[in-house]
Amino acid sequence: MRKIYHLSTCTTCQRILKELEPLDGVGLQDIKTESITPAQLEEMHKLSSSYEALFSRRAMLFRQRNLGEKNLTENDYRDLILDHYTFLKRPVILIDDQIFIGNSKKVVEAAKGALHS
């Protein structure tokens, strides 16, 4: 499976998608307009082995809900990601049996290499 979970209004995601082109045969899912399903999150978890790795601490809701002061469990991370799209670290790129999470230069380069190999 080749799929990218992104936010179409995010300029960083837009830049990364442009950098990854061509995206032939890759499904794009805007997580704001099409919510992540529990099954999709489970698939990401299976590849990453951690909900925390998929969780964005940069989300504004993270600060608004004072989540930094709490000891969150894996189930908490799962529930928060399913509760609101901003808690998913973006983009999440699935290429066959590999997962690339986030927007660091190293991650994007690795995803680009896997996508076009």
C-alpha positions, 0 to 999 in steps of 0.5 A, spaced: 500 500 500 502 506 498 498 512 502 500 519 504 496 522 510 497 529 510 493 536 511 492 540 505 492 546 509 499 545 512 504 549 508 509 544 510 505 538 508 504 541 501 512 542 500 513 535 502 508 533 497 511 537 491 518 534 493 515 527 493 512 528 486 511 524 482 505 521 486 503 515 481 499 510 485 499 513 491 493 515 495 492 521 498 488 522 504 487 529 507 486 528 515 482 534 516 476 532 511 477 525 511 478 522 518 482 517 520 479 510 522 481 506 527 483 501 522 487 506 519 491 508 525 492 500 527 495 499 521 500 505 522 501 502 529 503 496 526 508 499 522 511 504 527 510 499 534 508 506 537 502 511 538 507 515 541 511 516 535 505 518 531 503 523 536 504 530 535 506 534 541 506 541 537 499 541 536 495 547 539 490 542 543 496 539 546 498 545 550 491 548 551 489 541 554 495 541 558 497 534 556 504 536 557 503 535 565 500 528 564 503 522 564 500 519 557 499 512 556 499 508 549 492 508 549 491 515 551 495 517 545 491 512 540 484 516 543 487 523 542 489 521 535 482 519 533 479 524 537 482 530 533 486 530 527 491 535 529 494 530 534 497 526 528 504 527 526 504 529 519 505 527 514 505 519 515 507 516 509 506 508 508 510 505 502 509 498 502 511 495 509 515 501 511 512 507 515 515 514 515 512 519 520 513 527 520 517 532 516 524 532 518 529 532 512 532 525 514 525 522 514 522 526 507 529 524 504 528 516 506 521 516 504 522 519 497 528 514 496 523 508 498 517 511 493 522 512 487 526 506 488 
